[in-house]
Amino acid sequence: MRRTSRDIRTANRYQVLRQIIAASPTSRQELAAATGLSLATVATLVGELLDLGMITEVGFEDSAGGRPRGLVAVNAPGGALIGVDLAETYVRVELFDLALNVLARAEEDVRPGESRPEQVVGHVATAVGSVVARAGVEGARVLGAGVSMPGQVDRDTGVCAYAPNWDWHDVPLLDLLAGHIAHPLYLDNPLRACAVAELWFGAARGHGDAVVVNLGTGVGAGLVLGGAVHRGVSDSAGEWGHTTLVLDGRPCHCGDRGCVEAYTGAPGIMLNLRELSPDSPLLRADDQTATIDALARGVRAGDPVAVKVLERTARCLGAGVAGLVNLFNPEVVVLSSWVAAAFGEPLLDGVRAAVARHALRRPLAATRIVLSPIPTDPVCLGAATFALEGALQSAGKGAERRAVGNRR
């Protein structure tokens, strides 16, 4: 789709604000150097962001004998953003200021059998109401809520096109949420959310090419190519979890067999445990989180069954990651989300060893494989940036309408 001048202006405004958030305080000259935009363009965009109240002037810095340079910084209390991590087993919501500092958190469990759209929407609405109340922010200060939904989503229509783990097809998720939540809503996928979070604040920062592997109930890969998140022609890029790892292997929720997700997602890891030790006390029936936590504790304690489960999982995951290394030749591969966080370094070590066995030498030599360093939920953080992007787009449309009105 061809980008309009409005799209380009919104993208540039977003790029400048992102840099200000990352490096406050900063000067217009530093922003021009960091973004590659002209100083005149940056000055105009900074003026717009000042008018919106998203940034503020904070004084001057010396400039090697020349005129002092004016400094700007993000206006943290100038607005609030909500990030929603809607996963198969939980709903986690975080409320951020404009500097993307967490002001409040809330979480709701999604139990087996509670996956009907109206049930999930109820959990999201409750958690969103909770964080707004806890943070004590006025509703008008909330610029929007970004909602991360696993599966294939249509950002423009707000529809969840397909969520295999819940068997959702064409669910109008944002319309359903709008009946309970008054703030502007923006839908996207956790693969993109994690990729944006790592690009802004994590291990992909400063890198042009990165892969962010999301390990939870589902499995996927957020792709950063040429410094930007890659979405694909139908916004479906990153469904690496549904590539074939084992021909005619385990059945997967997507309807195929032998997918990467069937061996490395949380339900697949539970099946690894069942196959190795059907009566293991580490297995908590129908509770993915409790089972993964028990396995992680077992690995740290040297439990032989837990160690074998982790080794099998890491081998499968490493074989899949090796394909990503060969295919995309990234600078960094980041292991993210709650399963990766639970297992930590032992999983990382096992994956690195397996990738070394399967990846081609040249692309592997250029790639680092790391755990996500983001201390908060990367999906919530990334989802909040979707709300920020949407707020800037809405502000741009409002400015254009005012300009047309003035000309009349």
C-alpha angles and dihedrals in degrees: 000000000000115000117233125218087256090056091050092048091049091048091050092048089050091048092052093047091048090054092048090051090050097046111025123195101038140148130241089247092055090048091053091050093047097046101035090233122131119265090243091053092047091049090053093047092047089053090053092049090049090052089051091053092237094119135025139206110254106180136273142299129209115256107203097281098323129102113306112264119236115239128214131193136184113274096230097190092044092096145343132239130200124212119195121198103195107187135168094260104027147016113225121185128186129184118212137189119231091273086059094246112151112249100173141001135200134176135194125191118234104207126199109283094026097096101105110122095246091052093049092046089053091055092049093048092049093050093046091051090049096054093046090051094045094049091047093223123153114247091240090061092060105095094190148306124254113209120202112203122183116236130031115334136181106224095193097053099030091235126143098223097188134355107177097191091058097029090236117164123186096339111175091224100168092048089053092047092047088065089065106025122059097196124094109272130213124188128207143138129274091238090064092039093055092044092053092046091052091044093052103036111359146058095312094057110124093013126113097201124038141145120215111199111207112208117189135102084320127034130219144140127245109211126213109189123174091354095304135091110261114224105171129227094292096030090255103112116134101042088134090138087074097055115110116264099164121028109237089357131143118337114257130208089246090067097253128100133240098020121165088243092057089064104031107032117092094264089048091051089051088053090050087056093047091051093050098040116005093186098042114146086219090072113092106190115237092356112105096175095050092047094049091047091049091049092048091051089047092053091051090049093048096247104172096219093049091048091051091049091051092047092052092046093047092050092053093043092047092052089053094045090050088061090053090050092050093044102043104022091215127187091226139014113203123201105213145169132049103307091052091046092050096052097034121166098005090059091045092052092049093048093049090052093049093046089051089057096048110029124086113259099239100052090039091056090058096048132085118199113207143159118253109269094201107119096203129053104298092203093057090046093050092044090054089057089056087058090048091051090049092049091053091049091051091047090052092053090049092052091051092051091050091049091052090048092051092051089055 
